[in-house]
Amino acid sequence: MFWPMLAVVLAFCGIAVLGVLAARVLVEVRRLARQVSESSLRITRAAEDLERAATPLAQQTSNTMRQD
């Protein structure tokens, strides 16, 4: 009777450990998803800023090419 009870207790402990690890993974995945979302927004903003900054330069270059 001792060995079957020990097996049940060890199985329960193993499942509990897996549950704790799964919860930690879930928390880290959510944190990573949040960081990816923030990075994506920053990249989008930087691309828009670059496009706005490049527009006058492109117009200036276009005007210079026409004059030559």
BAFI-3210 file (N, C-alpha, C; in Angstrom, 3 decimals, decimal comma, padded with zeros to 6 digits):
// residues 68
n [1|2|3|4|5|6|7|8|9|10|11|12|13|14|15|16|17|18|19|20|21|22|23|24|25|26|27|28|29|30|31|32|33|34|35|36|37|38|39|40|41|42|43|44|45|46|47|48|49|50|51|52|53|54|55|56|57|58|59|60|61|62|63|64|65|66|67|68]
n.u [000,809|002,050|003,744|001,973|000,627|002,759|003,469|001,206|001,331|003,796|003,162|001,151|002,668|004,428|002,639|001,760|004,124|004,514|002,262|002,844|005,129|003,978|002,295|004,198|005,416|003,264|002,944|005,384|005,146|003,014|004,219|006,260|004,713|003,532|005,805|006,597|004,440|004,651|007,146|006,554|004,764|006,516|008,316|006,619|005,930|008,486|009,018|007,042|007,893|010,369|009,518|008,117|010,250|011,836|010,408|010,529|013,244|013,353|011,760|013,324|015,609|014,474|013,754|016,294|017,388|015,812|016,566|019,115]
n.v [-001,194|001,162|001,867|002,381|004,671|006,433|006,727|008,045|010,451|011,485|011,783|013,726|015,853|016,248|017,100|019,445|020,959|021,223|022,759|025,172|025,977|026,296|028,471|030,450|030,590|031,530|034,112|035,293|035,129|036,844|039,233|039,437|039,681|042,150|043,798|043,410|044,540|047,230|047,843|047,555|049,677|051,807|051,509|051,988|054,666|055,819|055,275|056,833|059,376|059,474|059,416|061,844|063,593|063,079|063,916|066,816|066,911|065,246|066,706|068,990|067,904|067,045|069,501|070,612|068,881|069,460|072,022|071,750]
n.w [000,000|000,527|-001,682|-003,922|-002,909|-002,585|-005,262|-006,235|-004,763|-005,677|-008,382|-008,199|-007,158|-009,298|-011,293|-010,084|-010,065|-012,833|-013,398|-012,036|-013,455|-015,994|-015,499|-014,987|-017,501|-019,002|-017,914|-018,700|-021,475|-021,935|-021,109|-023,003|-025,347|-024,873|-024,953|-027,610|-028,928|-028,090|-029,227|-031,923|-032,279|-031,778|-033,904|-036,060|-035,556|-035,822|-038,509|-039,709|-038,885|-040,185|-042,830|-042,955|-042,516|-044,706|-046,912|-047,520|-048,216|-050,437|-052,194|-052,447|-053,649|-056,027|-057,166|-057,519|-059,397|-061,606|-062,232|-063,219]
ca.u [000,000|002,933|004,254|000,958|000,381|003,928|003,359|000,152|001,858|004,809|002,464|000,514|003,734|004,896|001,627|001,782|005,308|004,230|001,300|003,556|005,972|003,094|001,856|005,334|005,568|002,165|003,268|006,478|004,634|002,241|005,169|006,913|003,732|003,402|007,010|006,556|003,441|005,246|008,204|005,900|004,273|007,667|008,839|005,663|006,117|009,779|008,882|006,274|008,781|011,356|008,847|007,868|011,529|012,417|009,599|011,122|014,530|013,070|011,290|014,481|016,438|013,745|013,882|017,688|017,588|015,115|017,279|020,368]
ca.v [000,000|002,327|002,248|003,075|006,007|007,240|007,031|009,064|011,714|011,988|012,223|015,002|016,867|016,514|017,913|020,770|021,659|021,591|023,858|026,395|026,368|026,779|029,815|031,362|030,753|032,389|035,485|035,779|035,288|038,096|040,342|039,526|040,196|043,582|044,461|043,369|045,531|048,559|048,014|047,742|051,049|052,708|051,402|052,677|056,105|056,214|055,255|058,019|060,537|059,447|059,794|063,279|064,300|062,857|064,557|068,078|066,641|064,705|067,820|069,837|067,180|067,068|070,855|070,794|068,096|070,139|073,234|071,413]
ca.w [000,000|000,589|-002,998|-004,728|-002,355|-002,939|-006,691|-006,383|-004,226|-006,611|-009,594|-007,865|-007,060|-010,658|-011,979|-009,462|-010,577|-014,221|-013,363|-011,660|-014,592|-017,061|-015,110|-015,205|-018,951|-019,434|-017,516|-019,546|-022,846|-021,949|-021,040|-024,313|-026,304|-024,605|-025,454|-029,071|-029,330|-027,908|-030,225|-033,212|-032,319|-031,900|-035,276|-036,926|-035,355|-036,392|-039,965|-040,089|-038,698|-041,255|-044,071|-042,890|-042,632|-046,027|-047,960|-047,998|-048,846|-051,763|-053,025|-052,713|-054,612|-057,282|-057,711|-057,933|-060,623|-062,699|-062,574|-063,934]
c.u [000,861|003,341|003,192|000,664|001,545|003,872|002,316|000,655|002,891|004,185|001,789|001,550|004,263|003,923|001,595|002,970|005,084|003,236|001,953|004,424|005,132|002,600|002,979|005,557|004,489|002,448|004,354|006,027|003,817|003,165|005,870|005,964|003,541|004,606|007,038|005,571|003,996|006,329|007,622|005,360|005,416|008,235|007,923|005,817|007,419|009,717|008,093|007,120|009,812|010,732|008,569|009,163|012,105|011,658|010,192|012,468|014,332|012,580|012,446|015,387|015,787|013,866|015,289|017,945|016,942|015,879|018,540|020,123]
c.v [001,271|002,796|002,902|004,493|006,954|007,644|008,117|010,423|012,308|012,477|013,571|016,122|017,234|017,382|019,324|021,587|022,095|022,742|025,182|026,884|026,900|028,188|030,829|031,623|031,691|033,853|036,060|035,987|036,566|039,306|040,536|040,096|041,699|044,343|044,484|044,410|046,948|048,827|048,255|049,164|052,047|052,688|052,127|054,183|056,585|056,237|056,468|059,279|060,614|059,870|061,294|064,067|064,171|063,587|065,887|067,856|066,098|065,802|068,734|069,188|067,209|068,426|071,114|070,066|068,812|071,369|072,939|071,020]
c.w [000,000|-000,808|-003,877|-004,213|-002,678|-004,409|-006,932|-005,902|-005,176|-007,906|-009,354|-007,794|-008,442|-011,419|-011,400|-009,964|-012,019|-014,299|-013,023|-012,819|-015,746|-016,754|-015,331|-016,684|-019,473|-019,107|-018,423|-020,987|-022,952|-021,918|-022,385|-025,360|-026,128|-025,154|-026,977|-029,591|-029,209|-028,949|-031,603|-033,351|-032,477|-033,319|-036,241|-036,804|-035,974|-037,912|-040,450|-039,955|-039,816|-042,583|-044,099|-043,071|-044,035|-047,133|-048,416|-048,704|-050,254|-052,694|-053,391|-053,762|-055,982|-057,955|-058,209|-059,243|-061,807|-063,159|-063,391|-065,342]
res [m|f|w|p|m|l|a|v|v|l|a|f|c|g|i|a|v|l|g|v|l|a|a|r|v|l|v|e|v|r|r|l|a|r|q|v|s|e|s|s|l|r|i|t|r|a|a|e|d|l|e|r|a|a|t|p|l|a|q|q|t|s|n|t|m|r|q|d]
***
